[in-house]
Amino acid sequence: MQERQEEQKRVDRIIHEVIKKQVAYIENRDHVQKDVKQLKTGFWDDVTVNLEEMDDVIETFQSVKQQAELLGERERRMGMLDQYVNILSKQKDSPYFGRIDFKEDGEEKESIYIGVASLMDENDEQFLIYDWRSPVASMYYDYTPGKAKYDTPYETIMGEMLLKRQFIIKKGKIEGLFDTGLTIGDSVLQEVLGGHANAQMKSIVATIQKQQNAIIRNVKDDLIIVQGVAGSGKTSAALQRIAYLLYHYRKSLHAENIMLFSPNPLFNSYVSQVLPELGEKNMKQDTFWHFIQSKYDAKLTIETPLDQLEFLLQENDSSEKRVQEIENKSSLSYKSSMDQYISHLLIEGMIFRDITFHNEKWLTVDEIGEKFYSYESNISIANRLQLIQEWILSIIKKKEKAERKKAWVENEVELLDKEDYLQAYKKAQQIDNDGFMQPEVEQAYLMKMVVKRRLKPLRKQIKSFYFVDILAMYVEFLRTSNKDDSGLEATVSGDMLYEDVVPYLYLKQQLLKEDGHTSVRHIFIDEAQDYSPFHFAYLKELFPHSKWTLLGDVNQTIHFHADNQSVLFSNEKATVYQLRQSYRSTKEITTFTSSLLLNNEDIIPFNRSGEKPVIKNVDEKEALTILIDVVRRSVSLGHETIAIIARSASQSEECYRQLFPHFNNVNLIHQKTTEFQKGITIIPSYLAKGIEFDAVVIPDGEQYKKERDRFLFYTVCTRAMHQLVILQKSQTNPFINGANVHTYESIL
Ligand SMILES: Nc1ncnc2c1ncn2[C@@H]1O[C@H](COP(=O)(O)OP(=O)(O)OP(=O)(O)O)[C@@H](O)[C@H]1O
C-alpha cells in the first residue's frame, strides 16, 4: 500500500511537471504560429523585387529564397511543437508504464521510469521518464531482476536489475502495479489480451516481449525475416520497429523513407493509429496491388488479385489448370527464362511501334529497330533506348518545321479562339518595335502554335517510351515459353491476368530501367508469404537502396504461388526470427486452430482461458435461424467486434442479405472497404487477413474442402480472440475431421 502511495505521489509530481511543460510549449507554439501568419501575409513586403538587371534578378532571387527559408523553418518548428504538445497530452494521462531499478557495476542504484516518450526535469538535466526506445530501456524488455546489461553506441553497460515494476496508469491514477519476478509481464499482458478487440490496432510498447524486442531493435541487418505463427505479434513488431528506427536514426530517417506493404486497404486503416499513438508520423503505406497498378501502363484491363482468388475458389477444371500456370509464373525459374529472353533482346527481337502523325508514318518499326541494333552491342538496352528517344525527338523537331506549312494547319488556325489570337497579336507587337501590325508574323506564330500543340501528346509519348512495344514483347515471350496458356489467351484478347502483371512489369523495368524509389530506405512487407519469389525480385529491382523486414506465416498463405519464404532472397544473408508464442487467441482457440495444421509443433498457446471452439452441424433449412442465434448469443456475451467470415465475396453478400433484416448494426466488407466499425461485420475470408475480432463465426465450414484450403481455413479461424463458432451443413471439412476431437465441442 505504502509503495503504491509513494508511486502515486511521484505520478502526481510528474504530471505537474508535464502540465508546466505543456503550458510553456503551447505558449511557444502560439508565438511561432503568429510569426508564421505574419511571414505569410507580409511575405512580399520583406522581399526586394527588382528585375531590371541580371544582378538585381539574382538579388531578388536570394531575397525570396531567404524569406521562404525563414518561413519553412518556422513551419517546421511549429510542427515539432505540435508533436511535443501532443506527446505531453498523452503523458498527462499516463506518463509511464514501467520502472526498473538498475545498479550499474561500481555505481549507485538508479530508478528508471519508462514511457512512450522521454521527459526531462525543469532544468533539462535529469530524465524523469526514459523513452521506451532508449538504450537503457531495452533491459525492461530483455531481463527479469538479476544480472542485466545493455548496449550504448559506445559500450556495454553491465550491472544488476534490482526491481522491475509494471504500471497501469489511466487519467493520472495508478490502476495497477505489479512487481515482476520470473514471469515477464504476465499480469499486464493477461489484462491487455483479455480486453476487447478494436477496430484499430493498438501499440504494445508496455508489454513488448523479449523476442519481439530483438526484432524491433535490430539495426545491424539489411534483411530480417520474421516467420511467426498466427497472432504472434508480427504486425505489432513491425510497427513498433518503425517507431524504433525513427527514434534511432532521428537525424537522418523520416517517416517518408519507410514503406509498409500491407495486404488490403482495410488493413491499412486498421494499423493507421499505432504510430500516431506513439507520437510518430505514419510511414508510407500501400497495398502491393495498388502499388503495381501505379506502375502499369499497358492499355489492357487487369484482373485484381482478389478476382483471381475468387476465380480459383470456384474450383473447377479451368481453375485447376490455372493454379499450375500461376505457380509457374511466380517462380524464380520463370524469372530466369524472362532474363534469358531479355538478354536475347540485346541481339535481336526488340519490338517497336511506328511513329505516326496525322496518318503519316514519320518513322517505321523497321527504321527504329535498325537504328536500335546499329548501336554497339555492349551498350545496355536502357541506354540504347535513351539514345533512340533523343533521336526520335530530334526527328520530330525537324518534321515540325515542315509541318507548319501544311494546309491542315491553316484550317486549324481558323478554329483557334480569341485568347490565342490575342497572344499572337502581342507577340507580333513585341517583335515589331514600331508597333506596326504585321499579319504575317502573327499568322506564322499561330501556325507554330497549332503544330506545337498537336505534337505535344506525341512528344509526351516518346518521353515515356511509348515507341517500345513492351506488351507485344511480353506476348512474344508468353508465346515462346507457354504455348497453351490462359494468360496468353487473355492478354491477346485485351485482358491481363493477375499472374502476368508482375512478369510484365519486370520486363518493362529491365528494359527501361526507370528510376527506382531511391528515397525509400526501409521496406516492411507484412503477410510476406503471399508474395511470390518473382514479386520479390521485382521489388528488389525497384528499391535498390532499401533494407527489408519481411513478416509472414507460411501457414496463412492464401495466394497461390510456387515457393514459400524459404527461397526469398535465397542468396542473401538474413537474420531469421521464429515467433512461436501466439498472443491473440485464448488457449482453447489456439489449441484447436493448431490442430488444423499438419505441422503444428511450432505453436505455443498463450495461457488465457475461454470457451472451447464450437462446431455445429446444421441442416440447410435451419442454418439461418442457427446463425442468427449464434450471433445473438455472441452479442449477449458482451463481444464488441463479431465477424462472420464467409469463404467468398458472393457468400458474404448472401449472408449479409439474410442477416440484414435481423440486426441493425451489421456491415458488409468488400474489396474496396477501407474501415470497419465495432458491431457485426460480414467479411470474405481473404479480407480478414491480419485483423482480429472478439468473436468469429464461420457460417460455411463445409465450403473448405480441398487440401489447398487448409491455410485459408486456418487463417480465418485464427482471427478469433475469445470465441470461435463454426457452422457446417455437411461434415466434409477434412481439417475439422482431422483435428483433435478434444479441442472443440461438437453440437449435432
Ligand atoms: N507483446 C505484446 N503485448 C501485448 N499484446 C500483444 C503483444 N504481442 C502481440 N500482441 C497482441 O496479439 C495480437 C496479434 O498481434 P499481431 O496482429 O501483431 O500478430 P500477427 O503475428 O501479425 O498476426 P497474424 O499473422 O495472425 O495476422 C494483437 O492483438 C496484438 O496487440
The ligand as a Gaussian input file, in Angstrom:
#p B3LYP/6-31G(d) Opt

LIG

0 1
 N        3.874000      -8.088000     -26.653000
 C        2.573000      -7.937000     -26.783000
 N        1.868000      -7.282000     -25.857000
 C        0.533000      -7.127000     -25.975000
 N       -0.179000      -7.582000     -26.985000
 C        0.474000      -8.250000     -27.943000
 C        1.878000      -8.465000     -27.898000
 N        2.228000      -9.136000     -28.996000
 C        1.108000      -9.334000     -29.700000
 N        0.058000      -8.802000     -29.071000
 C       -1.334000      -8.795000     -29.492000
 O       -1.614000     -10.007000     -30.162000
 C       -2.483000      -9.773000     -31.249000
 C       -1.868000     -10.285000     -32.523000
 O       -0.797000      -9.441000     -32.907000
 P       -0.451000      -9.153000     -34.418000
 O       -1.679000      -8.857000     -35.177000
 O        0.668000      -8.197000     -34.431000
 O        0.066000     -10.618000     -34.815000
 P        0.451000     -11.207000     -36.237000
 O        1.559000     -12.154000     -35.987000
 O        0.689000     -10.111000     -37.193000
 O       -0.881000     -11.993000     -36.561000
 P       -1.440000     -12.685000     -37.885000
 O       -0.299000     -13.195000     -38.681000
 O       -2.273000     -13.808000     -37.333000
 O       -2.280000     -11.683000     -38.568000
 C       -2.774000      -8.287000     -31.264000
 O       -3.940000      -8.050000     -30.531000
 C       -1.592000      -7.703000     -30.522000
 O       -1.922000      -6.482000     -29.888000

